[in-house]
């Protein structure tokens, strides 16, 4: 069943599940009982891979619940030096 988003002037976002195509333009807010107006949102399609979905969820959660960091992340390991051709080993490098 689809999840429909509504906005209450007093309490904010309200989500309601209803059969597809049968969601009313307004619904009663479960907290205060006033009319909550339906808002348009992007569809949540399940076609993303698990790693992409996890990255999207982390990014979305960081808007309201940022993680606490105690130290900067470690530096990435450097790439190994390329093997030099013995004929060009003594040429100046940039």
mmCIF file as gemmi writes it, N, C-alpha and C atoms, coordinates in Angstrom:
data_model
loop_
_atom_site.group_PDB
_atom_site.id
_atom_site.type_symbol
_atom_site.label_atom_id
_atom_site.label_alt_id
_atom_site.label_comp_id
_atom_site.label_asym_id
_atom_site.label_entity_id
_atom_site.label_seq_id
_atom_site.pdbx_PDB_ins_code
_atom_site.Cartn_x
_atom_site.Cartn_y
_atom_site.Cartn_z
_atom_site.occupancy
_atom_site.B_iso_or_equiv
_atom_site.pdbx_formal_charge
_atom_site.auth_seq_id
_atom_site.auth_asym_id
_atom_site.pdbx_PDB_model_num
ATOM 1 N N . UNK Axp A 1 ? 0.837 -1.163 0 1 0 ? 1 A 1
ATOM 2 C CA . UNK Axp A 1 ? 0 0 0 1 0 ? 1 A 1
ATOM 3 C C . UNK Axp A 1 ? 0.894 1.242 0 1 0 ? 1 A 1
ATOM 4 N N . UNK Axp A 2 ? 0.539 2.252 -0.78 1 0 ? 2 A 1
ATOM 5 C CA . UNK Axp A 2 ? 1.358 3.465 -0.839 1 0 ? 2 A 1
ATOM 6 C C . UNK Axp A 2 ? 1.283 4.275 0.452 1 0 ? 2 A 1
ATOM 7 N N . UNK Axp A 3 ? 2.312 5.044 0.665 1 0 ? 3 A 1
ATOM 8 C CA . UNK Axp A 3 ? 2.408 5.922 1.823 1 0 ? 3 A 1
ATOM 9 C C . UNK Axp A 3 ? 2.205 7.352 1.328 1 0 ? 3 A 1
ATOM 10 N N . UNK Axp A 4 ? 1.191 8.038 1.838 1 0 ? 4 A 1
ATOM 11 C CA . UNK Axp A 4 ? 0.883 9.398 1.415 1 0 ? 4 A 1
ATOM 12 C C . UNK Axp A 4 ? 1.331 10.377 2.495 1 0 ? 4 A 1
ATOM 13 N N . UNK Axp A 5 ? 1.87 11.521 2.055 1 0 ? 5 A 1
ATOM 14 C CA . UNK Axp A 5 ? 2.377 12.532 2.983 1 0 ? 5 A 1
ATOM 15 C C . UNK Axp A 5 ? 1.395 13.684 3.095 1 0 ? 5 A 1
ATOM 16 N N . UNK Axp A 6 ? 1.173 14.108 4.319 1 0 ? 6 A 1
ATOM 17 C CA . UNK Axp A 6 ? 0.302 15.249 4.613 1 0 ? 6 A 1
ATOM 18 C C . UNK Axp A 6 ? 1.065 16.216 5.5 1 0 ? 6 A 1
ATOM 19 N N . UNK Axp A 7 ? 0.605 17.466 5.547 1 0 ? 7 A 1
ATOM 20 C CA . UNK Axp A 7 ? 1.262 18.476 6.374 1 0 ? 7 A 1
ATOM 21 C C . UNK Axp A 7 ? 0.223 19.147 7.261 1 0 ? 7 A 1
ATOM 22 N N . UNK Axp A 8 ? 0.419 19.014 8.572 1 0 ? 8 A 1
ATOM 23 C CA . UNK Axp A 8 ? -0.441 19.656 9.558 1 0 ? 8 A 1
ATOM 24 C C . UNK Axp A 8 ? 0.206 20.994 9.93 1 0 ? 8 A 1
ATOM 25 N N . UNK Axp A 9 ? -0.586 22.057 9.994 1 0 ? 9 A 1
ATOM 26 C CA . UNK Axp A 9 ? -0.053 23.378 10.344 1 0 ? 9 A 1
ATOM 27 C C . UNK Axp A 9 ? 0.512 23.406 11.761 1 0 ? 9 A 1
ATOM 28 N N . UNK Axp A 10 ? -0.034 22.58 12.646 1 0 ? 10 A 1
ATOM 29 C CA . UNK Axp A 10 ? 0.401 22.579 14.034 1 0 ? 10 A 1
ATOM 30 C C . UNK Axp A 10 ? 1.525 21.586 14.294 1 0 ? 10 A 1
ATOM 31 N N . UNK Axp A 11 ? 1.358 20.34 13.845 1 0 ? 11 A 1
ATOM 32 C CA . UNK Axp A 11 ? 2.293 19.274 14.202 1 0 ? 11 A 1
ATOM 33 C C . UNK Axp A 11 ? 3.291 18.898 13.114 1 0 ? 11 A 1
ATOM 34 N N . UNK Axp A 12 ? 3.156 19.404 11.907 1 0 ? 12 A 1
ATOM 35 C CA . UNK Axp A 12 ? 4.128 19.115 10.857 1 0 ? 12 A 1
ATOM 36 C C . UNK Axp A 12 ? 3.727 17.933 9.996 1 0 ? 12 A 1
ATOM 37 N N . UNK Axp A 13 ? 4.706 17.109 9.638 1 0 ? 13 A 1
ATOM 38 C CA . UNK Axp A 13 ? 4.496 16.021 8.681 1 0 ? 13 A 1
ATOM 39 C C . UNK Axp A 13 ? 3.674 14.88 9.284 1 0 ? 13 A 1
ATOM 40 N N . UNK Axp A 14 ? 2.75 14.355 8.453 1 0 ? 14 A 1
ATOM 41 C CA . UNK Axp A 14 ? 1.915 13.216 8.819 1 0 ? 14 A 1
ATOM 42 C C . UNK Axp A 14 ? 1.937 12.261 7.641 1 0 ? 14 A 1
ATOM 43 N N . UNK Axp A 15 ? 2.161 10.975 7.883 1 0 ? 15 A 1
ATOM 44 C CA . UNK Axp A 15 ? 2.158 9.976 6.817 1 0 ? 15 A 1
ATOM 45 C C . UNK Axp A 15 ? 1.003 9.009 7.04 1 0 ? 15 A 1
ATOM 46 N N . UNK Axp A 16 ? 0.284 8.713 5.943 1 0 ? 16 A 1
ATOM 47 C CA . UNK Axp A 16 ? -0.892 7.848 6.01 1 0 ? 16 A 1
ATOM 48 C C . UNK Axp A 16 ? -0.798 6.826 4.897 1 0 ? 16 A 1
ATOM 49 N N . UNK Axp A 17 ? -1.084 5.555 5.203 1 0 ? 17 A 1
ATOM 50 C CA . UNK Axp A 17 ? -1.157 4.541 4.154 1 0 ? 17 A 1
ATOM 51 C C . UNK Axp A 17 ? -2.613 4.39 3.736 1 0 ? 17 A 1
ATOM 52 N N . UNK Axp A 18 ? -2.801 4.291 2.413 1 0 ? 18 A 1
ATOM 53 C CA . UNK Axp A 18 ? -4.151 4.148 1.867 1 0 ? 18 A 1
ATOM 54 C C . UNK Axp A 18 ? -4.032 3.414 0.536 1 0 ? 18 A 1
ATOM 55 N N . UNK Axp A 19 ? -5.09 2.76 0.092 1 0 ? 19 A 1
ATOM 56 C CA . UNK Axp A 19 ? -5.036 2.103 -1.211 1 0 ? 19 A 1
ATOM 57 C C . UNK Axp A 19 ? -4.713 3.117 -2.311 1 0 ? 19 A 1
ATOM 58 N N . UNK Axp A 20 ? -4.011 2.66 -3.33 1 0 ? 20 A 1
ATOM 59 C CA . UNK Axp A 20 ? -3.569 3.534 -4.403 1 0 ? 20 A 1
ATOM 60 C C . UNK Axp A 20 ? -4.757 4.242 -5.051 1 0 ? 20 A 1
ATOM 61 N N . UNK Axp A 21 ? -4.639 5.554 -5.175 1 0 ? 21 A 1
ATOM 62 C CA . UNK Axp A 21 ? -5.656 6.355 -5.82 1 0 ? 21 A 1
ATOM 63 C C . UNK Axp A 21 ? -6.821 6.736 -4.932 1 0 ? 21 A 1
ATOM 64 N N . UNK Axp A 22 ? -6.843 6.325 -3.688 1 0 ? 22 A 1
ATOM 65 C CA . UNK Axp A 22 ? -7.983 6.636 -2.832 1 0 ? 22 A 1
ATOM 66 C C . UNK Axp A 22 ? -7.637 7.602 -1.7 1 0 ? 22 A 1
ATOM 67 N N . UNK Axp A 23 ? -6.467 8.236 -1.752 1 0 ? 23 A 1
ATOM 68 C CA . UNK Axp A 23 ? -6.073 9.154 -0.688 1 0 ? 23 A 1
ATOM 69 C C . UNK Axp A 23 ? -6.82 10.474 -0.838 1 0 ? 23 A 1
ATOM 70 N N . UNK Axp A 24 ? -7.46 10.962 0.234 1 0 ? 24 A 1
ATOM 71 C CA . UNK Axp A 24 ? -8.18 12.225 0.151 1 0 ? 24 A 1
ATOM 72 C C . UNK Axp A 24 ? -7.229 13.422 0.129 1 0 ? 24 A 1
ATOM 73 N N . UNK Axp A 25 ? -7.74 14.588 -0.239 1 0 ? 25 A 1
ATOM 74 C CA . UNK Axp A 25 ? -6.926 15.803 -0.291 1 0 ? 25 A 1
ATOM 75 C C . UNK Axp A 25 ? -6.529 16.268 1.102 1 0 ? 25 A 1
ATOM 76 N N . UNK Axp A 26 ? -7.369 15.99 2.1 1 0 ? 26 A 1
ATOM 77 C CA . UNK Axp A 26 ? -7.044 16.328 3.486 1 0 ? 26 A 1
ATOM 78 C C . UNK Axp A 26 ? -7.388 15.135 4.373 1 0 ? 26 A 1
ATOM 79 N N . UNK Axp A 27 ? -6.739 15.083 5.515 1 0 ? 27 A 1
ATOM 80 C CA . UNK Axp A 27 ? -7.026 14.04 6.502 1 0 ? 27 A 1
ATOM 81 C C . UNK Axp A 27 ? -6.849 14.639 7.886 1 0 ? 27 A 1
ATOM 82 N N . UNK Axp A 28 ? -7.442 14.028 8.877 1 0 ? 28 A 1
ATOM 83 C CA . UNK Axp A 28 ? -7.326 14.524 10.246 1 0 ? 28 A 1
ATOM 84 C C . UNK Axp A 28 ? -5.947 14.165 10.806 1 0 ? 28 A 1
ATOM 85 N N . UNK Axp A 29 ? -5.315 15.131 11.44 1 0 ? 29 A 1
ATOM 86 C CA . UNK Axp A 29 ? -4.014 14.911 12.077 1 0 ? 29 A 1
ATOM 87 C C . UNK Axp A 29 ? -4.226 13.993 13.281 1 0 ? 29 A 1
ATOM 88 N N . UNK Axp A 30 ? -3.418 12.928 13.415 1 0 ? 30 A 1
ATOM 89 C CA . UNK Axp A 30 ? -3.613 12.022 14.551 1 0 ? 30 A 1
ATOM 90 C C . UNK Axp A 30 ? -3.285 12.66 15.9 1 0 ? 30 A 1
ATOM 91 N N . UNK Axp A 31 ? -2.466 13.709 15.92 1 0 ? 31 A 1
ATOM 92 C CA . UNK Axp A 31 ? -2.083 14.332 17.189 1 0 ? 31 A 1
ATOM 93 C C . UNK Axp A 31 ? -3.089 15.369 17.668 1 0 ? 31 A 1
ATOM 94 N N . UNK Axp A 32 ? -3.518 16.264 16.749 1 0 ? 32 A 1
ATOM 95 C CA . UNK Axp A 32 ? -4.377 17.363 17.194 1 0 ? 32 A 1
ATOM 96 C C . UNK Axp A 32 ? -5.778 17.332 16.587 1 0 ? 32 A 1
ATOM 97 N N . UNK Axp A 33 ? -5.99 16.555 15.515 1 0 ? 33 A 1
ATOM 98 C CA . UNK Axp A 33 ? -7.314 16.432 14.924 1 0 ? 33 A 1
ATOM 99 C C . UNK Axp A 33 ? -7.652 17.461 13.868 1 0 ? 33 A 1
ATOM 100 N N . UNK Axp A 34 ? -6.79 18.467 13.637 1 0 ? 34 A 1
ATOM 101 C CA . UNK Axp A 34 ? -7.071 19.453 12.601 1 0 ? 34 A 1
ATOM 102 C C . UNK Axp A 34 ? -6.803 18.855 11.222 1 0 ? 34 A 1
ATOM 103 N N . UNK Axp A 35 ? -7.256 19.537 10.184 1 0 ? 35 A 1
ATOM 104 C CA . UNK Axp A 35 ? -7.097 19.04 8.819 1 0 ? 35 A 1
ATOM 105 C C . UNK Axp A 35 ? -5.645 19.187 8.363 1 0 ? 35 A 1
ATOM 106 N N . UNK Axp A 36 ? -5.078 18.095 7.882 1 0 ? 36 A 1
ATOM 107 C CA . UNK Axp A 36 ? -3.725 18.103 7.322 1 0 ? 36 A 1
ATOM 108 C C . UNK Axp A 36 ? -3.858 18 5.807 1 0 ? 36 A 1
ATOM 109 N N . UNK Axp A 37 ? -3.167 18.882 5.081 1 0 ? 37 A 1
ATOM 110 C CA . UNK Axp A 37 ? -3.254 18.962 3.626 1 0 ? 37 A 1
ATOM 111 C C . UNK Axp A 37 ? -2.235 18.015 2.989 1 0 ? 37 A 1
ATOM 112 N N . UNK Axp A 38 ? -2.649 17.347 1.926 1 0 ? 38 A 1
ATOM 113 C CA . UNK Axp A 38 ? -1.759 16.419 1.233 1 0 ? 38 A 1
ATOM 114 C C . UNK Axp A 38 ? -0.68 17.186 0.485 1 0 ? 38 A 1
ATOM 115 N N . UNK Axp A 39 ? 0.566 16.699 0.555 1 0 ? 39 A 1
ATOM 116 C CA . UNK Axp A 39 ? 1.692 17.306 -0.151 1 0 ? 39 A 1
ATOM 117 C C . UNK Axp A 39 ? 2.256 16.301 -1.143 1 0 ? 39 A 1
ATOM 118 N N . UNK Axp A 40 ? 2.826 16.804 -2.217 1 0 ? 40 A 1
ATOM 119 C CA . UNK Axp A 40 ? 3.423 15.937 -3.232 1 0 ? 40 A 1
ATOM 120 C C . UNK Axp A 40 ? 4.874 15.651 -2.86 1 0 ? 40 A 1
ATOM 121 N N . UNK Axp A 41 ? 5.261 14.405 -2.974 1 0 ? 41 A 1
ATOM 122 C CA . UNK Axp A 41 ? 6.637 13.993 -2.694 1 0 ? 41 A 1
ATOM 123 C C . UNK Axp A 41 ? 7.132 13.129 -3.832 1 0 ? 41 A 1
ATOM 124 N N . UNK Axp A 42 ? 8.431 12.91 -3.875 1 0 ? 42 A 1
ATOM 125 C CA . UNK Axp A 42 ? 9.013 12.043 -4.889 1 0 ? 42 A 1
ATOM 126 C C . UNK Axp A 42 ? 8.646 10.594 -4.583 1 0 ? 42 A 1
ATOM 127 N N . UNK Axp A 43 ? 8.405 9.786 -5.602 1 0 ? 43 A 1
ATOM 128 C CA . UNK Axp A 43 ? 8.06 8.391 -5.331 1 0 ? 43 A 1
ATOM 129 C C . UNK Axp A 43 ? 9.269 7.628 -4.811 1 0 ? 43 A 1
ATOM 130 N N . UNK Axp A 44 ? 9.014 6.684 -3.948 1 0 ? 44 A 1
ATOM 131 C CA . UNK Axp A 44 ? 10.087 5.829 -3.421 1 0 ? 44 A 1
ATOM 132 C C . UNK Axp A 44 ? 10.05 4.52 -4.19 1 0 ? 44 A 1
ATOM 133 N N . UNK Axp A 45 ? 10.882 4.458 -5.18 1 0 ? 45 A 1
ATOM 134 C CA . UNK Axp A 45 ? 10.936 3.261 -6.008 1 0 ? 45 A 1
ATOM 135 C C . UNK Axp A 45 ? 11.984 2.313 -5.443 1 0 ? 45 A 1
ATOM 136 N N . UNK Axp A 46 ? 11.698 1.054 -5.429 1 0 ? 46 A 1
ATOM 137 C CA . UNK Axp A 46 ? 12.598 0.073 -4.83 1 0 ? 46 A 1
ATOM 138 C C . UNK Axp A 46 ? 13.667 -0.442 -5.775 1 0 ? 46 A 1
ATOM 139 N N . UNK Axp A 47 ? 14.006 0.302 -6.814 1 0 ? 47 A 1
ATOM 140 C CA . UNK Axp A 47 ? 14.963 -0.179 -7.799 1 0 ? 47 A 1
ATOM 141 C C . UNK Axp A 47 ? 16.416 0.145 -7.503 1 0 ? 47 A 1
ATOM 142 N N . UNK Axp A 48 ? 16.734 0.612 -6.3 1 0 ? 48 A 1
ATOM 143 C CA . UNK Axp A 48 ? 18.119 0.946 -5.999 1 0 ? 48 A 1
ATOM 144 C C . UNK Axp A 48 ? 18.826 -0.24 -5.36 1 0 ? 48 A 1
ATOM 145 N N . UNK Axp A 49 ? 20.128 -0.274 -5.543 1 0 ? 49 A 1
ATOM 146 C CA . UNK Axp A 49 ? 20.92 -1.339 -4.921 1 0 ? 49 A 1
ATOM 147 C C . UNK Axp A 49 ? 21.05 -1.064 -3.43 1 0 ? 49 A 1
ATOM 148 N N . UNK Axp A 50 ? 21.413 -2.095 -2.688 1 0 ? 50 A 1
ATOM 149 C CA . UNK Axp A 50 ? 21.486 -1.997 -1.228 1 0 ? 50 A 1
ATOM 150 C C . UNK Axp A 50 ? 22.487 -0.926 -0.785 1 0 ? 50 A 1
ATOM 151 N N . UNK Axp A 51 ? 23.661 -0.861 -1.419 1 0 ? 51 A 1
ATOM 152 C CA . UNK Axp A 51 ? 24.672 0.12 -1.031 1 0 ? 51 A 1
ATOM 153 C C . UNK Axp A 51 ? 24.193 1.543 -1.323 1 0 ? 51 A 1
ATOM 154 N N . UNK Axp A 52 ? 23.528 1.736 -2.461 1 0 ? 52 A 1
ATOM 155 C CA . UNK Axp A 52 ? 23.008 3.061 -2.79 1 0 ? 52 A 1
ATOM 156 C C . UNK Axp A 52 ? 21.915 3.468 -1.814 1 0 ? 52 A 1
ATOM 157 N N . UNK Axp A 53 ? 21.041 2.54 -1.49 1 0 ? 53 A 1
ATOM 158 C CA . UNK Axp A 53 ? 19.951 2.827 -0.559 1 0 ? 53 A 1
ATOM 159 C C . UNK Axp A 53 ? 20.514 3.193 0.815 1 0 ? 53 A 1
ATOM 160 N N . UNK Axp A 54 ? 21.564 2.473 1.25 1 0 ? 54 A 1
ATOM 161 C CA . UNK Axp A 54 ? 22.185 2.77 2.543 1 0 ? 54 A 1
ATOM 162 C C . UNK Axp A 54 ? 22.81 4.163 2.526 1 0 ? 54 A 1
ATOM 163 N N . UNK Axp A 55 ? 23.448 4.545 1.428 1 0 ? 55 A 1
ATOM 164 C CA . UNK Axp A 55 ? 24.045 5.88 1.324 1 0 ? 55 A 1
ATOM 165 C C . UNK Axp A 55 ? 22.972 6.959 1.347 1 0 ? 55 A 1
ATOM 166 N N . UNK Axp A 56 ? 21.873 6.727 0.663 1 0 ? 56 A 1
ATOM 167 C CA . UNK Axp A 56 ? 20.767 7.692 0.656 1 0 ? 56 A 1
ATOM 168 C C . UNK Axp A 56 ? 20.183 7.816 2.061 1 0 ? 56 A 1
ATOM 169 N N . UNK Axp A 57 ? 19.999 6.696 2.744 1 0 ? 57 A 1
ATOM 170 C CA . UNK Axp A 57 ? 19.449 6.726 4.096 1 0 ? 57 A 1
ATOM 171 C C . UNK Axp A 57 ? 20.377 7.456 5.062 1 0 ? 57 A 1
ATOM 172 N N . UNK Axp A 58 ? 21.703 7.233 4.939 1 0 ? 58 A 1
ATOM 173 C CA . UNK Axp A 58 ? 22.655 7.938 5.805 1 0 ? 58 A 1
ATOM 174 C C . UNK Axp A 58 ? 22.617 9.439 5.545 1 0 ? 58 A 1
ATOM 175 N N . UNK Axp A 59 ? 22.562 9.825 4.268 1 0 ? 59 A 1
ATOM 176 C CA . UNK Axp A 59 ? 22.524 11.244 3.929 1 0 ? 59 A 1
ATOM 177 C C . UNK Axp A 59 ? 21.236 11.885 4.44 1 0 ? 59 A 1
ATOM 178 N N . UNK Axp A 60 ? 20.143 11.186 4.307 1 0 ? 60 A 1
ATOM 179 C CA . UNK Axp A 60 ? 18.863 11.718 4.77 1 0 ? 60 A 1
ATOM 180 C C . UNK Axp A 60 ? 18.832 11.831 6.293 1 0 ? 60 A 1
ATOM 181 N N . UNK Axp A 61 ? 19.374 10.846 6.982 1 0 ? 61 A 1
ATOM 182 C CA . UNK Axp A 61 ? 19.391 10.879 8.45 1 0 ? 61 A 1
ATOM 183 C C . UNK Axp A 61 ? 20.328 11.962 8.974 1 0 ? 61 A 1
ATOM 184 N N . UNK Axp A 62 ? 21.392 12.288 8.233 1 0 ? 62 A 1
ATOM 185 C CA . UNK Axp A 62 ? 22.35 13.271 8.723 1 0 ? 62 A 1
ATOM 186 C C . UNK Axp A 62 ? 21.77 14.682 8.734 1 0 ? 62 A 1
ATOM 187 N N . UNK Axp A 63 ? 20.639 14.911 8.04 1 0 ? 63 A 1
ATOM 188 C CA . UNK Axp A 63 ? 20.024 16.232 8.076 1 0 ? 63 A 1
ATOM 189 C C . UNK Axp A 63 ? 19.487 16.548 9.461 1 0 ? 63 A 1
ATOM 190 N N . UNK Axp A 64 ? 18.914 15.563 10.126 1 0 ? 64 A 1
ATOM 191 C CA . UNK Axp A 64 ? 18.293 15.804 11.421 1 0 ? 64 A 1
ATOM 192 C C . UNK Axp A 64 ? 19.031 15.143 12.574 1 0 ? 64 A 1
ATOM 193 N N . UNK Axp A 65 ? 19.827 14.124 12.302 1 0 ? 65 A 1
ATOM 194 C CA . UNK Axp A 65 ? 20.54 13.401 13.35 1 0 ? 65 A 1
ATOM 195 C C . UNK Axp A 65 ? 22.007 13.238 12.96 1 0 ? 65 A 1
ATOM 196 N N . UNK Axp A 66 ? 22.801 14.324 12.988 1 0 ? 66 A 1
ATOM 197 C CA . UNK Axp A 66 ? 24.197 14.196 12.58 1 0 ? 66 A 1
ATOM 198 C C . UNK Axp A 66 ? 24.972 13.291 13.537 1 0 ? 66 A 1
ATOM 199 N N . UNK Axp A 67 ? 25.902 12.547 12.996 1 0 ? 67 A 1
ATOM 200 C CA . UNK Axp A 67 ? 26.72 11.667 13.826 1 0 ? 67 A 1
ATOM 201 C C . UNK Axp A 67 ? 27.791 12.485 14.544 1 0 ? 67 A 1
ATOM 202 N N . UNK Axp A 68 ? 28.162 12.051 15.724 1 0 ? 68 A 1
ATOM 203 C CA . UNK Axp A 68 ? 29.18 12.727 16.506 1 0 ? 68 A 1
ATOM 204 C C . UNK Axp A 68 ? 30.53 12.127 16.138 1 0 ? 68 A 1
ATOM 205 N N . UNK Axp A 69 ? 31.471 12.994 15.8 1 0 ? 69 A 1
ATOM 206 C CA . UNK Axp A 69 ? 32.793 12.555 15.357 1 0 ? 69 A 1
ATOM 207 C C . UNK Axp A 69 ? 33.808 12.953 16.415 1 0 ? 69 A 1
ATOM 208 N N . UNK Axp A 70 ? 34.654 12.002 16.827 1 0 ? 70 A 1
ATOM 209 C CA . UNK Axp A 70 ? 35.657 12.309 17.846 1 0 ? 70 A 1
ATOM 210 C C . UNK Axp A 70 ? 37.016 12.625 17.241 1 0 ? 70 A 1
ATOM 211 N N . UNK Axp A 71 ? 37.242 12.239 15.983 1 0 ? 71 A 1
ATOM 212 C CA . UNK Axp A 71 ? 38.503 12.54 15.326 1 0 ? 71 A 1
ATOM 213 C C . UNK Axp A 71 ? 38.289 12.518 13.812 1 0 ? 71 A 1
ATOM 214 N N . UNK Axp A 72 ? 39.184 13.15 13.064 1 0 ? 72 A 1
ATOM 215 C CA . UNK Axp A 72 ? 39.024 13.135 11.608 1 0 ? 72 A 1
ATOM 216 C C . UNK Axp A 72 ? 39.263 11.734 11.057 1 0 ? 72 A 1
ATOM 217 N N . UNK Axp A 73 ? 38.72 11.434 9.898 1 0 ? 73 A 1
ATOM 218 C CA . UNK Axp A 73 ? 38.929 10.1 9.324 1 0 ? 73 A 1
ATOM 219 C C . UNK Axp A 73 ? 40.386 9.902 8.929 1 0 ? 73 A 1
ATOM 220 N N . UNK Axp A 74 ? 40.856 8.659 8.894 1 0 ? 74 A 1
ATOM 221 C CA . UNK Axp A 74 ? 42.252 8.418 8.522 1 0 ? 74 A 1
ATOM 222 C C . UNK Axp A 74 ? 42.482 8.775 7.058 1 0 ? 74 A 1
ATOM 223 N N . UNK Axp A 75 ? 43.706 9.146 6.771 1 0 ? 75 A 1
ATOM 224 C CA . UNK Axp A 75 ? 44.055 9.487 5.388 1 0 ? 75 A 1
ATOM 225 C C . UNK Axp A 75 ? 44.117 8.214 4.552 1 0 ? 75 A 1
ATOM 226 N N . UNK Axp A 76 ? 43.694 8.313 3.305 1 0 ? 76 A 1
ATOM 227 C CA . UNK Axp A 76 ? 43.777 7.126 2.456 1 0 ? 76 A 1
ATOM 228 C C . UNK Axp A 76 ? 45.23 6.78 2.162 1 0 ? 76 A 1
ATOM 229 N N . UNK Axp A 77 ? 45.484 5.512 1.994 1 0 ? 77 A 1
ATOM 230 C CA . UNK Axp A 77 ? 46.844 5.063 1.691 1 0 ? 77 A 1
ATOM 231 C C . UNK Axp A 77 ? 47.255 5.595 0.331 1 0 ? 77 A 1
ATOM 232 N N . UNK Axp A 78 ? 48.501 6.034 0.243 1 0 ? 78 A 1
ATOM 233 C CA . UNK Axp A 78 ? 49.006 6.573 -1.02 1 0 ? 78 A 1
ATOM 234 C C . UNK Axp A 78 ? 49.165 5.487 -2.074 1 0 ? 78 A 1
ATOM 235 N N . UNK Axp A 79 ? 49.106 5.892 -3.305 1 0 ? 79 A 1
ATOM 236 C CA . UNK Axp A 79 ? 49.303 4.935 -4.391 1 0 ? 79 A 1
ATOM 237 C C . UNK Axp A 79 ? 50.783 4.581 -4.49 1 0 ? 79 A 1
ATOM 238 N N . UNK Axp A 80 ? 51.094 3.365 -4.847 1 0 ? 80 A 1
ATOM 239 C CA . UNK Axp A 80 ? 52.507 3.014 -5.002 1 0 ? 80 A 1
ATOM 240 C C . UNK Axp A 80 ? 53.103 3.758 -6.2 1 0 ? 80 A 1
ATOM 241 N N . UNK Axp A 81 ? 54.37 4.054 -6.086 1 0 ? 81 A 1
ATOM 242 C CA . UNK Axp A 81 ? 55.05 4.773 -7.169 1 0 ? 81 A 1
ATOM 243 C C . UNK Axp A 81 ? 55.053 3.908 -8.434 1 0 ? 81 A 1
ATOM 244 N N . UNK Axp A 82 ? 54.812 4.527 -9.59 1 0 ? 82 A 1
ATOM 245 C CA . UNK Axp A 82 ? 54.824 3.736 -10.818 1 0 ? 82 A 1
ATOM 246 C C . UNK Axp A 82 ? 56.227 3.237 -11.128 1 0 ? 82 A 1
ATOM 247 N N . UNK Axp A 83 ? 56.29 2.102 -11.737 1 0 ? 83 A 1
ATOM 248 C CA . UNK Axp A 83 ? 57.6 1.567 -12.117 1 0 ? 83 A 1
ATOM 249 C C . UNK Axp A 83 ? 58.15 2.387 -13.266 1 0 ? 83 A 1
ATOM 250 N N . UNK Axp A 84 ? 59.375 2.775 -13.108 1 0 ? 84 A 1
ATOM 251 C CA . UNK Axp A 84 ? 60.003 3.602 -14.125 1 0 ? 84 A 1
ATOM 252 C C . UNK Axp A 84 ? 60.693 2.735 -15.165 1 0 ? 84 A 1
ATOM 253 N N . UNK Axp A 85 ? 60.625 3.202 -16.368 1 0 ? 85 A 1
ATOM 254 C CA . UNK Axp A 85 ? 61.346 2.545 -17.454 1 0 ? 85 A 1
ATOM 255 C C . UNK Axp A 85 ? 62.826 2.881 -17.254 1 0 ? 85 A 1
ATOM 256 N N . UNK Axp A 86 ? 63.684 1.913 -17.242 1 0 ? 86 A 1
ATOM 257 C CA . UNK Axp A 86 ? 65.113 2.207 -16.989 1 0 ? 86 A 1
ATOM 258 C C . UNK Axp A 86 ? 65.696 3.226 -17.959 1 0 ? 86 A 1
ATOM 259 N N . UNK Axp A 87 ? 65.125 3.308 -19.143 1 0 ? 87 A 1
ATOM 260 C CA . UNK Axp A 87 ? 65.663 4.262 -20.13 1 0 ? 87 A 1
ATOM 261 C C . UNK Axp A 87 ? 65.305 5.699 -19.765 1 0 ? 87 A 1
ATOM 262 N N . UNK Axp A 88 ? 64.212 5.898 -19.003 1 0 ? 88 A 1
ATOM 263 C CA . UNK Axp A 88 ? 63.784 7.261 -18.665 1 0 ? 88 A 1
ATOM 264 C C . UNK Axp A 88 ? 63.931 7.563 -17.177 1 0 ? 88 A 1
ATOM 265 N N . UNK Axp A 89 ? 64.601 6.697 -16.425 1 0 ? 89 A 1
ATOM 266 C CA . UNK Axp A 89 ? 64.695 6.86 -14.975 1 0 ? 89 A 1
ATOM 267 C C . UNK Axp A 89 ? 65.424 8.122 -14.575 1 0 ? 89 A 1
ATOM 268 N N . UNK Axp A 90 ? 66.365 8.586 -15.373 1 0 ? 90 A 1
ATOM 269 C CA . UNK Axp A 90 ? 67.176 9.751 -14.984 1 0 ? 90 A 1
ATOM 270 C C . UNK Axp A 90 ? 66.605 11.068 -15.532 1 0 ? 90 A 1
ATOM 271 N N . UNK Axp A 91 ? 65.477 11.039 -16.214 1 0 ? 91 A 1
ATOM 272 C CA . UNK Axp A 91 ? 64.856 12.261 -16.699 1 0 ? 91 A 1
ATOM 273 C C . UNK Axp A 91 ? 64.201 12.999 -15.535 1 0 ? 91 A 1
ATOM 274 N N . UNK Axp A 92 ? 64.137 14.351 -15.612 1 0 ? 92 A 1
ATOM 275 C CA . UNK Axp A 92 ? 63.498 15.084 -14.524 1 0 ? 92 A 1
ATOM 276 C C . UNK Axp A 92 ? 62.001 14.791 -14.47 1 0 ? 92 A 1
ATOM 277 N N . UNK Axp A 93 ? 61.478 14.768 -13.262 1 0 ? 93 A 1
ATOM 278 C CA . UNK Axp A 93 ? 60.052 14.48 -13.031 1 0 ? 93 A 1
ATOM 279 C C . UNK Axp A 93 ? 59.352 15.763 -12.604 1 0 ? 93 A 1
ATOM 280 N N . UNK Axp A 94 ? 58.099 15.927 -12.962 1 0 ? 94 A 1
ATOM 281 C CA . UNK Axp A 94 ? 57.373 17.142 -12.53 1 0 ? 94 A 1
ATOM 282 C C . UNK Axp A 94 ? 57.08 17.105 -11.04 1 0 ? 94 A 1
